[in-house]
Amino acid sequence: MESLILSVYGAIEFILLGIFVGAFGTIIGAGGGFIFVPVFLYVFTDWTPGMIVGTSLAIVMFNAISGSIAYVRQKKVLYSAAIWFTLSSIPGSYLGAIASDYFDVLGFKFWFGLFLLTMSTFIGYKNYKKGERKQESLQLTEIEYSKWIGCVISVGVGFISSVFGIGGGLIHVAALVYLLSFPTHVATATSHFILALSTVSGVVTHQYLGHIEWAVAIFCIIGVVMGAQIGAAISKRLRARSILLLFSSGIGLLALQLIYSSGKLF
């Protein structure tokens, strides 16, 4: 009876975690994997990096699908970009899933933390320098961008997304906003739509390799599906600069904690 109660409490905790991550991840267009990965690292110390990454990516996929449905209804997704960038990310997703097996836990913490810190610094600096962007008033039909640059970036995004289990939104949002001049709200929505499609390849590969712990993933998925709808609704009320500030601050704090706990700097 006691073990059953503990299991119920554990399930509720993972559902609540999923709701929070789903909402926050949808607001910033990142899928939420950058939170699930550190949580799994600290909670499940017997998991391999491959299991952590695979389970996180499976949850991210369902979060992205749920959030994308909401963004499609809001008519913020630029489909012409989303389809091309998704196709470009598929080869990298496959290779990243295989590469995740070659990390040890401490090495994974360090490199994942370093990656997050780099993204946090870049986004924070750009947000501080540029302030509120003039392009925010553009309609979907007015957006001009380089398809080839976006496709090249997406190949790398696919690899990083599967090797770290974050879905790739961290890079795609930054690339769409700062390199391809997308309005921030369109960038987060389009990035989320890309996640919904591109993570499928990585999840299938991780499942084949036996990396996904569905007993944990299913409860987090229940939460993120609900949280993604909440996040998409909240995002309509936030200014673009506020979204990027949340983005930069959140991943920066996580990055520092991961790097410190890896012991690689001492």
Order of alpha helices (4+ residues) and beta strands (2+ residues): alpha-alpha-alpha-alpha-alpha-alpha-alpha-alpha-alpha-alpha
